[in-house]
Amino acid sequence: MTFKKLPLVFAATSLIAVTACSGTGGPNDNLNTRGGAAAGALAGALVGAATGDSRAERQRGALVGAALGAGAGAAIGSALDRQEEELRQALGSNASVVNNGSNLTVSLPNNVLFATDSAVVSGTSQNDLFAVARSLNNNPNSTVSVIGHTDNTGDAAYNFDLSQRRAQAVTSVLINGGVAPQRIRSIGRGEDAPIATNLTPEGRAQNRRVEIVITPN
């Protein structure tokens, strides 16, 4: 895209995004819905501005693209917001749910999911995972990555294998809960992706976890 098209993109994006993102000021306004609309408007405007030979055609393309993109982005953001609330109510304090506007990450600590050195999901945690499965079945237009993590205690190869087995164990429970197997990827990361220091017991406990990442299609 040439620099001459950029003013068209910015103008179209600003017009559509302001309209789509205008909230009522009430408690139900949601930042991820409005953020999705803005991101979708920008992407749509970029595509639209690349079409057409004349300035007028590019301007129309940018406006149409921004409008379509804003609608799609807002729909994705709204769906994620609803599913986030659904998961928070179902899981309570047993898991953390993070919504970054593009996907949801449900993080479950390993000390709740598994006994030490085990890849067998505890009975209590199976109930939580069945709740996640119900949410996934209620919101079928997404793909799911189940990612196992460990701290750095012990042999790295053993930790990697354990993280894989734990991710697969969680995946199996979700499938038993009715989630289509083709929607889910099971991934072991071992000790490669810590979220806290491994120098303290508290940090290591945070690093031992399984994450369920839900990404809209």
N, C-alpha and C positions, 0 to 999 in steps of 0.2 A: 504494500500500500504506500502511495506517495504521501508526502507531507501535506499536499494540497487537500487531501481528503480528511485530514485529521479534524479541522474545524467542524466539518459535517458530522463526524462521529461524536465529538464532544457535545455539539448542540443537540443532536438527536438523543444521545444518552441522557443528558441533563433534563430534557423535556419529559421523556418517558419515565425516567427513574424518579424524578420529583413527584410526578403524578402517581406512580405505582407505590412509592414509599411513604406517601403522606399518611401519617397515623392520625388517630382521633385524639391522642393524648391520654387515652384511658389505659387501664391496667392490662388489657388484652392485646395491646400493640406488641408485636414481636420483632426483635432486631434481626433474627435470622431470616424471617420472611421478607423483610424489607431489604436486607442485604442481598438475598438471593435475587430479588427483582433488579437491584442495581447492577449486580454482576451479569445477570442475563441480558439486561439492556445493553451493556457495553459490548458483550460478545455478539449479540445480534446486530448492533450498529456496525461493528467492524466488518461482519460478513456482508451486510446490506450495502455498505459504502463501497465495497469492492466490485459491485455490479453496476452496469450501466456505462454508457459512453459519455454522456453529457453531465454537467453539474446537476441539472434538475433531476436526471434519472438517478444519480448517485444519492442525492438528497432524499428522494422518495424511498430508495432502497435502504438508506440508513434509518429512516423513521419507521418503516415497516419492520425491518430487522430488529430494531430496538424494542418495538412494541411486542413482537412475538417472543423475543428473548426475555423481556421483563416478565411476561406472563408465565413462561416456563420456569424461570428462576424463582419467582414467587411461589409457584406451586410446589417446587422441590423444597424450598425453605419451610413452607407451611407444613408439609408432610413430615419433615424432620422434627419440627417443633411438637407436633401432635404425638409422634412416636416417642420422643424424649420424655414428654409428660407421662405417657402410658408406662414407660419402663421405670421411671422414678417411682410412680405409685405402686407398681408391682414388686419392685426390688427393695424399696426403702433404703436402709443404711447398709444393706448387704453388698452393695456394689456402687461404683461411681459411674455416672453417665455424663459424657462430655459431648456437646454439640458444637462443632466448629462451623456450621453452615453448609458444609459439603458432605459430611458424614457424621455418624454417631459412633462413639467408642464406649462400650460397656466394659469396665475393668473389674475383674473379680480376683481377690487375693488368693494365692495358693494355699495359705493356711486354713482358709475356709473350704476351698474346693477339695483339697487332698490331704491325706496324712503325709508325714515326712517320707520322702523318697518314693511315694506311691503315685501311680497314674490312674487310680480308681476314684471316681467322683463320689464324694460323700452323699449320703441319703438326703441330708438337708439341702445341699447345694443342687441336687438334681431338681428339687422343687423350684429353685430360682431359675435354673436353666430351662425348665419347662415353661416358666413365665416368659422368658426371653423368646422361646420358640413360639408361644402364642402371639406375641407381638410381631414376630417375623411373619407368621402366617396371616395376621391381620393387615400387614403391609408388605405384599408380595413383590413389589417392584423394586427390588434391591438385591445386591450381592453381599455376601458375608465372608469376612476373613477372620478365622479363629487363630490367634497368635499366642503361642506359649513363650514365657520368659522365665529366666532364673536369675539368681544373683551369681557372683563369681566364686563362690565357695566350692572347692573341690575341682575335679578334672573338667576342663572345658568340653571335651568330647562327650563325657557322661552327661553334663548339663544340657548340651544340645539335644542328645537323644531323649532325655527326660522331658524337655520342653516340647519335643515333637509328639511324644506319647501322650502328654497331658492335653495338648491341643487336639489331638485326635479323639481323646476320650470325651472332651467337651463337645466336639463335633458330633460324635455318635449320639450323645444325649439329645442334641438339637434335632438330629434326624429322627430319633425315636419319638420326638415331640411333634413330628409331622412336617418339618422343614425339608424341602426338596434337596436331595444331595447335590444336584448340579448347581445350586446357589452358593455352596459353601466351599471355601478353600481352607485347608488346615496347614498351618505353618509353624515350625519351631525356630525360635531365634536364639535359644540358649541364653548366654550372658551378654549378648552383643548390643542390646538396646536398653540400658538402665535408665530409669527416670529419677533416681536418687543415688546418693553416694553408697558405695559398697563398703565403706570404712566403719559404719556403725550398724548395730543390729536393726535399728529402726529403718535405715536406708535399705538394707538388704531385704527386709520384709516387704517394702514397697516394690522392689524389683522382682520379687517372686510373684508372678501374676499371670492371668490369662486375659487377653483382650479380645473382645468381639467387635469387629469394625463393620458397621452397616453402611453401605454406600448405595445411594439411589442409582437406578439404571438410567 
